[in-house]
Amino acid sequence: MWFLYAMTAALVWGVGYAACGRVLHRGFSSTGMFFLDMLFGLLAMAVYFTVTGTWGHTLAQGRQLGNQSFWLVVAMVATTSANLLSFLAIQNKNATLASLIEISYPFFVAFFAWLLFRDAQLSWPTALGGFLILAGIAIIYRYN
């Protein structure tokens, strides 16, 4: 199931990036796009939590993290910042090139999982795939 979720996320990201590229290159600001993205997310989740009645459960999950709640804050700051930086990259170049460079993030996921948690998540096929991604990024950077 994880593979289906990941591929569907990639498909939806593709639609989102293409649409963002269109809007940003027509003069809409990346900060305006970021604001609306966050606002839409807030409203969508408020409706979801209200319909499902899971407000309390979600808040309880945060409390259950205890001293690990620091990592929740790090995750939220990092993903929010990454979204804004993605909009800026799209606005300053284009959605295709921005997304092709951003695809290097799995390399950083593996690096920070090891650095912060000593969790080695790489096998040789995963490392080879990461190397090929980095090689592709070098080619894109060199010729753009």
Secondary structure in CASP SS format (residue, H / E / C, confidence):
PFRMAT SS
TARGET T0000
AUTHOR 0000-0000-0000
METHOD secondary structure of the structure
MODEL  1
M C 1.00
W H 1.00
F H 1.00
L H 1.00
Y H 1.00
A H 1.00
M H 1.00
T H 1.00
A H 1.00
A H 1.00
L H 1.00
V H 1.00
W H 1.00
G H 1.00
V H 1.00
G H 1.00
Y H 1.00
A H 1.00
A H 1.00
C H 1.00
G H 1.00
R H 1.00
V H 1.00
L H 1.00
H C 1.00
R C 1.00
G C 1.00
F C 1.00
S C 1.00
S H 1.00
T H 1.00
G H 1.00
M H 1.00
F H 1.00
F H 1.00
L H 1.00
D H 1.00
M H 1.00
L H 1.00
F H 1.00
G H 1.00
L H 1.00
L H 1.00
A H 1.00
M H 1.00
A H 1.00
V H 1.00
Y H 1.00
F H 1.00
T H 1.00
V H 1.00
T H 1.00
G C 1.00
T C 1.00
W H 1.00
G H 1.00
H H 1.00
T H 1.00
L H 1.00
A H 1.00
Q H 1.00
G H 1.00
R H 1.00
Q H 1.00
L C 1.00
G H 1.00
N H 1.00
Q H 1.00
S H 1.00
F H 1.00
W H 1.00
L H 1.00
V H 1.00
V H 1.00
A H 1.00
M H 1.00
V H 1.00
A H 1.00
T H 1.00
T H 1.00
S H 1.00
A H 1.00
N H 1.00
L H 1.00
L H 1.00
S H 1.00
F H 1.00
L H 1.00
A H 1.00
I H 1.00
Q H 1.00
N H 1.00
K C 1.00
N C 1.00
A H 1.00
T H 1.00
L H 1.00
A H 1.00
S H 1.00
L H 1.00
I H 1.00
E H 1.00
I C 1.00
S C 1.00
Y H 1.00
P H 1.00
F H 1.00
F H 1.00
V H 1.00
A H 1.00
F H 1.00
F H 1.00
A H 1.00
W H 1.00
L H 1.00
L H 1.00
F H 1.00
R C 1.00
D C 1.00
A C 1.00
Q C 1.00
L C 1.00
S C 1.00
W H 1.00
P H 1.00
T H 1.00
A H 1.00
L H 1.00
G H 1.00
G H 1.00
F H 1.00
L H 1.00
I H 1.00
L H 1.00
A H 1.00
G H 1.00
I H 1.00
A H 1.00
I H 1.00
I H 1.00
Y H 1.00
R H 1.00
Y C 1.00
N C 1.00
END
